[in-house]
Each structure stands twice: as C-alpha cells, then as structure tokens.
Amino acid sequence: MRLLLVEDDPMLGAALKAGLQQDGHAVDWARSAGEARAAWLIAPELAATYDAVVLDLGLPDGSGVELVKAARARGVATPILIATARDRIADRIAGLDAGADDYMVKPIDLDELAARLRALERRVAGRAAPTIQLGRITIDPAARTITRNGMPIELTAREFALLLALARRPGAVLTRAQLAEALYGWNESIESNAVDVHVHHLRRKLGAGLIETQRGLGYRLAVPKS
C-alpha cells in the first residue's frame, strides 16, 4: 500500500517509516499537520493516491483530530489509523467519532500495526479472507508469500508490492504512474522503465498471461484460468 505517515517525532517517525517499508509499503512521511494537508487534502486528486494514513494526534502545528475531520468533511474516504500516546477513553472516542477507522496507543508494535493495516485494506476491498486467490495463484499479504499450485514462488519486495497493487483491483487498468506510486515514496528514486521491468519479471515467474498490457493506458491483472 502507499501510506501517508504523519508523525512529528523524528526518531519514532524514522522507525515507523523503516518498519512499514520493510513490510512492503511505499511511505510518505509528513512531520506536521501542514505537510499532511499539503500532501493529502489541498489537492483532491492526490488524496486518492494514499491507501491509508497513519496519524499522530499531537502535532506541532495542529490537531490530528482536526485533520481527520477536515478529510471527512471533504469527502476523502482514505482509511485513517490513529497512532498516538493519548490513551484516555475520551481521546479514543473523539478520534473514532471524528472519522478515524482504527486507534492504537504508543508504544507501537510494528507487527500489530502491519496487521491492522492489512485488516483495513481487507475491509475497504470487501474481502474477508486473509489471502488473495487468483486462479491457481495464492497471495498471502501477511506472510508476504506467493504460491502457484501450492509451490512457493520467490519475488522481490518491489515485485510483490506491484503484484499486490494489481491484485487489489483485478481487471482494472492501472497506469504506470499509479503503479509507481504504489512502489516508491517521496524521496525514492525511480527509473523511467522501472514498472515495465518489474512487470517483465513477474510475467517470467508467474506466466505471461497474468498481467495484460493495455496499450497507451497501463497494465491490468487477468485472473488465470484453473
């Protein structure tokens, strides 16, 4: 997933970003409410690029709760997971009632955070099962494994992330720009043909018919026949 992390503490922010990237996510890190607004809310066309937001409440230039309210008032449906040191029941109620989808109290366990983000993803996709089935191919986002006919297939982190991005919307055409956004954060360099290279490797490992090229548009995933 492409995530927006809103956290002003430099050490915690760096640790959360590294942990989320290690779990296969592309992460943009905003260190203030102003940065978060600029990345997420000011330009409506950019809001849809984030699959979820991990949000601290105590920001140096504003309230995280107010960010949640502003997003929902604008009709932005991005799932929001609050991660904060505020552990009072009243704070939890205020955050959830403002429009957040989940609430975690610091210190944050990275494994639990990853599991909660996967649960949010399943809820948004309307998918109850923890795995994604594509014909004879099974993707396990939690274990970060993929099998074909029960046999494990080795993918790089980028290949796995790209396949997940396509698998979340099987049959839908995703542009190269959309796929690149799912793989790379703000400060990560990307070669002009990086997406095409990853697609080539996935086809070689999983079969040429799994990912279809839509000329002039991008790529889409076609569920293979059993």
GIKARA-V344675 format. One record per backbone hydrogen bond with DSSP energy under -0.5 kcal/mol. NH is the residue of the N-H (numbers start at 1). CO is the residue of the C=O. Records with the same first field share a line. If there is no record, write none. Layout:
NH = CO  CO
//
This chain:
3 = 1  26
4 = 52
5 = 3  28
6 = 4  54
7 = 5  30
10 = 8
13 = 9
14 = 10
15 = 11
16 = 12
17 = 13
18 = 14
19 = 15
20 = 16
21 = 17
22 = 18
23 = 19
24 = 21
25 = 20
26 = 1
27 = 25
28 = 3
30 = 5  28
36 = 32
37 = 33
38 = 34
39 = 35
40 = 36
41 = 37
42 = 37
44 = 42
46 = 43
47 = 43
48 = 44
49 = 46
50 = 47
51 = 2
52 = 2
53 = 79
54 = 4
55 = 53  81
56 = 6
59 = 57  62
62 = 59
64 = 57
67 = 63
68 = 64
69 = 65
70 = 66
71 = 67
72 = 68
73 = 69
74 = 70
75 = 72
76 = 71
77 = 75
79 = 51
81 = 53
82 = 80  102
83 = 55
84 = 104
87 = 85
92 = 88
93 = 89
94 = 90
95 = 91
96 = 92
97 = 93
98 = 94
99 = 95  96
100 = 95
101 = 80
102 = 80
104 = 82
106 = 84
110 = 108
113 = 109
114 = 110
115 = 111
116 = 112
117 = 113
118 = 114
119 = 115
120 = 116
121 = 117
122 = 118
123 = 119
124 = 120
125 = 121
126 = 122  123
127 = 122
128 = 126
132 = 139
134 = 132  137
137 = 134
138 = 147
139 = 132
140 = 145
141 = 130  139
144 = 140
145 = 140
147 = 138
148 = 151
149 = 136
151 = 148
153 = 146
155 = 153
160 = 156
161 = 157
162 = 158
163 = 159
164 = 160
165 = 161
166 = 162
167 = 163
168 = 164
169 = 166
170 = 167
171 = 221
172 = 169
174 = 172  219
179 = 175
180 = 176
181 = 177
182 = 178
183 = 179  180
184 = 180
188 = 185
194 = 191
197 = 193
198 = 194
199 = 195
200 = 196
201 = 197
202 = 198
203 = 199
204 = 200
205 = 201
206 = 202
207 = 203
210 = 207
212 = 210  220
214 = 212  218
215 = 213
217 = 214
218 = 214
219 = 174
220 = 212
221 = 172
222 = 210  220
223 = 221
//
